[in-house]
Amino acid sequence: MTAEEIKDILKTGGKEFGLSIGNNEADLFLKYLKELKDWNKKINLTAIKEDRDIVIRHFLDSLTLAPFLTGEETILDIGSGAGFPGIPLKIIIPSLRITLMDSVAKKVVFMKHIIWTLGLKDIEAVQGRGEDAKTIKRFEACFDIVTSRAFAELGRFLDIAMPYAKKGGILLSLKGPKGPKEIEGLKRRDDLEYMQTKSVKLPFSDVITTVLSFKRL
């Protein structure tokens, strides 16, 4: 695909989420795409290889969270991998303050490289496991939003994510089309309130992404 074709997908797809993606943001995504493909030859960052699929199923998929954000939040992205959804959100909403967390050192190195390459501010990548006591102690109750993309089954995500959220903070789980079914099997909790389920069809595809939202009480 040409750079202009990729930009067109980003801009048109962004409009469907109510987002304005200009040339500056699109250029950052193009740099991100190039680095992701180059690094993916050396370390396993994504099984998706085609430009169009990466743009839709990684970049635009990450942006399905944007309508849930006001733009002033502190965000923890658990199990970020190659930086999704945190880095795409930061490109579109620069005022967010984001911490990217992954247990795999090579992936953290890649995310730090992307942050530096794109010149992003108020975003950091840290190595850690969300369930580790040492990591919890470092970041306990620090974030307005805690999110993850296809990180674990819903109940496990909530268990891991909850300690990091401030009181009244929001947990956002990005899932596939079966996301609503995970709500049905969820045990009732006194420390969390279920807020909503929103299913979104990704632009230029038949892929359904589901956002599950909870509030820490």
Secondary structure, 3 states (H helix, E strand, C coil): CCHHHHHHHHHHHHHHCCCCCCHHHHHHHHHHHHHHHHHHCCCCCCCCCCHHHHHHHHHHHHHHHHHHCCCCCEEEEECCCCCCCHHHHHHHCCCCEEEEEECCHHHHHHHHHHHHHHCCCCEEEEECCCCCHHHHHHHCCCEEEEEEECCCCHHHHHHHHHHHEEEEEEEEEEECCCHHHHHHCCCCCCCEEEEEEEEEECCCCCCEEEEEEEEEC
